[in-house]
Amino acid sequence: MQVDASKKVYLIVHGQRNLIDMMKEKLSANFNKENMLPASLDKAGDIGDYVAMLWPPMAPTNIAVSQVVGPDEEGKSFGMGAWSAVKLKDVTTISLK
């Protein structure tokens, strides 16, 4: 996977805070840990930033990594809060195992 490790990575854990450290460890192979931030419903990432989300939400087995590519002008995003206003491009999926 080729990513810009200097960009921010917003973490979505669906309330499963006990998995944050494992998630950061898995992502650290491709991203700088100091750029990993908790996602907020109030502000989405900027174009070029990444979002890493535990998936599926209730019994996660993977981390889905996407990149913010622009505003979602068509209204087709499925995110919540500010994330529903951005268009994401799937980058990769990383196993939690």
N, C-alpha and C positions, 0 to 999 in steps of 0.2 A: 504494500500500500504506500503510495506516495502522497504525503501531506505537507503542508507548511507548518512545521512544528512551532513557529513563532506566533501563530494565531491562537486566539482563545478557544477553549473547549468548554462548552456549557454542559453540565451533567444533570441528567434527569433520572431520578431513582424511584419515582412513584411511591414515595414514603418509606422505601426500604433502605434507610440510612445505614443499616448494618452491613450493606454491600459496597459502601462508598470506597473504603480502602482497597478492596479487591478490584473494584472498577478502575481506580486510579493506577493500580499496579499493572493491570492488563493494558491500559492505554499508554503507560509510560514508555512502552517500546516504540511508540510513534509520536508522542506528544510530550512537551515539557510539563512536569507536574505543577510548576508555578503558574502555568496558564490554564489550569483546570479550575473552573468556578462553578458553584451551584447555579442552576438555571433559575430564572425568576419569571413569574407570570407578568410582571410589569414591564420588562424590557427584554427584547430578543437580541440575539447577536447581530453583529454587522456583517455585511457581505464579505465573504471569505472566511468568517469564523466557522467553527464546527459545533455540533451538538452530538453528545453521546448519550444514548438512552438505553436503560435496561429493558430487555424485551423477551418475552411478553411481560406486561406489567405485573401480574399477580404471581407468577412463578417463573422469574427470568432465567433463561439459559444462555442468553447472548447479550452483547452490547451492539446496538445499531448505531453506526456513525454516519452522520450526514453533514453536508456543508451548506451554509446559507448562501444562496445564489442571487437573491433579490427579493423585492416585495411580491407578495402574492396578489396581483391585480385581478386575477380571475376568481378569487375566493374559493379555491379548491383545497386549501391546506386543512389538515385535520388537527393541528396543534391547539393548545389552550392559551388563553390570555394573549400576550403580545406575540407569542410564537405562531398564532393562527394567521398573522399578517405577513409571514415570510415564506418564501418558496425554498424548499430544501432539495438537495440532490444527494441520493444515497451514495456513500463512499465505500463502506465495507461493513461486515458483521464479524465480531470477535466473540469466540466462545468463552463462557465463564469457567469452563472446566480446565 
